[in-house]
């Protein structure tokens, strides 16, 4: 029987925070906020996410033992406050109820919440699933997890480091051309903050004057940035993977019609279409992850060029947002099952 630990007052507090956070995200993605407000928006969204993570949604779910005799049983800890809108999917009882062996699910929003009590039974293993890159660094070693090492996180979570890594592997043709000098830029060009996610800090730049103006805004001033060639095309793809020691154990892909090739990012609740990933796409993703011996979930965002080749924008070393869409719960369950059963 699922158990939700939440009072009426905290539930209302979390609901208000959730609505404010979602409204802010929608306004940002719709381009209704001026660039000068976006730095403030980042701080505000982070605060609202923390509030909603603490006060809304279940903190503990308990399930009937569905594992057979001699089978492993698991307590799963979903750790971190990443995108607030993920919570509804990650603590949905029907997500976990059909994963054999999972008897308990806990949600830990911050590091202090990882001081866990003993499992319900002595034969239960604890598996921690961190949500964001910053949460990998905080995991207690005494628990099982399927996570990338520090080098993998450093390379994949930074857009400039990722581009340099592909160049080192001789795979730079798989990503958009990066400009190392402003003098070499061919407009239009894409300006990116190297450290942000969710298409935040990504702008299409049309001229030198436009670029100079953006670099003076709070979003970009004083931060490391990357200039990459603009890749036309209104269809963007994402391939979600679960890997272990550089091998892809599971994958699922979606396509999203951006409506315009000047838009960026795949929204969680967008009308994504599940598509089979061509073998060449999985081959290229594997070629990038194998040298890292990558373990854990990841998601690759890319476009398919007229030539049939792909332009990979990034591979995020974490779960991806489009899996959190309620209609994709079966695929999210598959990903979670692979993470739990392969944790080490």
N, C-alpha and C positions, 0 to 999 in steps of 0.2 A: 504494500500500500504506500503510495507516494506521500511524503510528509513535507509540508511547507512551513517554515519557521518565519512568520511575519505577522506583525500586529496591524490593526487597522490604520493607525496613524502613520506608521512607517510605509505602509503600502501606498497611502495617498501621497506622501512625500516623494516616493520613487516614481509614481505615475506622473506627477507634475514635472519632475526632472527629465523623465523619458520624453515627454511631449516637447519640452523646450529644446532638448538636444536634437530631436528629430527635426523639428521646425528649423533650427539653425542650419542643420546639414542641408535640408532641402533648399533653403534660401541661398546657401553658398553655392551648391551645385547648379542652381538656376541662374547664377551670376547676378543676383539682385543686390549684393553687397559690394561696396567699393573696395578696391584693393587695399586701401589704407586701414580698413577694419579687420583684415583677415588675421593679423597677428593677435589682436584682442580676441577674435573668435576662437582661435586655437586654444587659448587659455580657458576661455569660458566653456568650450566643449569638453575639455579635459576635466574640469570641475564638475560639470553636470554628469559626465559618465561615472565619476567616482561616487557621486550621490546616488545615482540610480543603481549602481552595482551593489551598494551597501543596503539600500532600503527597499528595493523592489526585486521581485522574483524569488524563487525558492533558494534556500541556502543548503538544504539537505533533502535528498530523495532516497527512499528505501524500497527495495524490490524483493519479491519472492525469489527464493533460490531456484533457478531454472537449470543449473549445471548438473550433469549426471555424476554418478559415483566416480571418485578419483579425478574429476575435472577441477581445473583451477577456478578460484573465485576472486573477484576484484572489487576493491573500493576505488572509485575514480574521483580524482580531485580536479575540477576545472579551475585553473588558476589564472588570475589577472583581471584587470579592467582595461580591455582594449576598446573595441567599438561597442557602445552601449546597446545598439540595436541587435547585437548577437545574442544577448542574454535569453530572449524568449525561445530561441532555438536550442541553445545549449543546456537549458534546464527543463526542457519539455519532457515529461515522463515517457511519452511514446517514443522519444529518441532512444532511450536507454533500455526500456522494458523488453525489447526484442533482441538484445545482445546477450547471449547466454553467458552466464558466469558473473555478470555485473549485479551485485547485491546492494550497493550503496553508491550514491553520487553526492559529492560535496562541492560547494562553490566557495572558493577562497578569493576574495577581492584584492587582498594585499598581503605583504610578507608576514605580518603578524598573525594572519589567519592560518598560516601553515604549521602552527603549533597544534598538530592534530591529536585528538584522543586515539586510544587504541581501536583497531577495527572491531566490528561487532562479533567476529569470530576469529579464532587464532589461525585458521587456514586461509584467511583473506589477505591478498596482496594489495598494496596501495600503489596506484598508478597516477602520476600527475601529468596533466595535459596543460602546458602553458599556452596562453593565447597570443602574446606579443613577444617581439624580439627581446625586449628588456626583461621579460620574466624568466628567460632561460638562465640568466646569471644568478637568479635568486633561489634556485631549486635545491632543496636538501638532498644530499647524495644518498640518504638512506632509503629513498623511495624509487620505484621504477619509473622510467619515462622513455619516450622515443623522441629524442631531441638532437639537433645539430650541435657540433662542437663550436667553440668560440670563433675559430677561423672562418667557418662557413657562415656564421651569423654576421661577422664583420664584413665579409665580401658581399653577401646577398642583400643585406639591409641598407647598403649605401650604393646609390646609383652610379656614382663615379667609380667606386671600387669594383662594382660588377662589370662596368665597361672595360676597365683596365684588366680584369681577370680574363675576360673573353679574348682580349688582345693577346694576353700572355699565352693562352691556349691555341692561338691561331684561329679563333672562331669569331673574330670581330665582324665578319660578314653577316652573322646572325642577329646583330642589333643595329639600330640606326647609327649613322656616322656621328662621332663626337668631335666637336670643335675645341681644340686646345687653346686657340687664340681668337679673340673677338674679330681680329682683322680678316680671318679666313671664313667667317660666317656667311652662309648664303640664306637669305630670307625667302619665305618664312622659316623660322627656326623655333624649336621648343626649348623653353627655359624651365629647368627643374631644380627644386631644392633636393639635395641628395639624400636627406634624412627623413623625409615625410612619407606618409602612406595615404591611401584612399584618394588619389589624384589631387590632394591638397598640395599647393606649391608647384603646380604645373601650369604654364601659360604659353599660348601660341603668340609668338612675337613677329610683327610684320615689318619692322624697320629698326634702324640703329637708334633713332630717337625713342621709339617705343621701348627698346631694350634698356637704354640708359635710364628712362623713367622708372621701369619696373625694378631695376637694381637699387634704386634709392628708396623703395618702399619698405616698411617694416617686415614684410614677408621675406624679402630677399637680402636686405642690407645686413652685412656682417655674417652671412651664412654661406657655406660652401654651396656652389651651384654647378650645374652641368648644362651645356648647350648641345642639343642633338638635332640632327636633321629631321625635318617634318616628314612623317609617313602618311600619305593620303589614304583614304578609305574609310567608309562609314561603319564597317563591321569590325568589331574587336572581339578577340577570343581570350578565354582563360582556360587553362588546364590545371586542375587540382591533382596533386599527387601525394601519396604516402610512400616514403622511401626508407630503406634500411641498408646501411653500409654502401650507399651509392647505387643500389638497385631500386627500381620503381616497383613497388608491390601492388599498387592500386592507382587508378587514375580515372578522372571524369572531366569532360570538357563542356563549355558553354559558349554560345555566340550571342552577341548583343548588338543590335542596330543602334548606333549612336545618334542617328538622325542627320548627322553632319560629320565630315571628317575633321572639323575644327573642335569637336567635343572630345573629352577624355574620361576614361574610367567606366567601369561596369557597376551600376548601383545594386545594392543587396536585393531590393524589392523590384528591380526592373524585370521586364518581360524577356528574360534570357531563354534561349532555346538550347536544350541538351543536344550536343552533336558528337559524333565519333571523332576522336583525334586521329588524323592521318598518321601512319607509321613514322613518316619522316619527322613529324613534330615530336613524338615521344623519343625518337632517336636523338634529335638535337638536344632535348631537355636532359636526357640521360648522359649525353656527351659532356654536358656542363656540370652535372651533379656528381658523376662518377669519380673524377679526380679529387673531389672533396670528401669522398666516402660519406656522402650526405645521409643523415638519418632524420626522420620526422616528416611532418606535413610541409608542403610548399605549394605555391600557385604561381604559374607563369602567365603573364599577360603579353599578347602579341597580336599582330595583324598578318594576314596572308597577302603577299605581293602578287601582282599580275603574273609574274614568272612562276608562281607556285611556291617560291621560297617564303620564309617567314622572317619577320622583324620582331625580335623579342625585346620588349621594353624593360622588363624586370622579372626576376623570380623571387618572390617574397618567401622568406624562411618561416612560414607560419600557415595556419589555416586561412582560407580565402572567404571573402564576404558572400559571394553568390551561393555558397553552400548553405548559408543561413536563411535563405528564402524558405518559408514554410513548405512550399511545394517541392523542395529538394530534400526533404527530411530523410528519404530513403537513401539517398546518396551520402548525406552527412553521416547517417548511421553506419554505412559501409566504411567510410573513412575512420570513424571513431573505433569501430571494431578492429580494423587493421592496426591502429595506434595502440589500443589496449593489449591485443594479443602479441604484439611484437615489442612491447616495452622491455627494456633490459636495464 
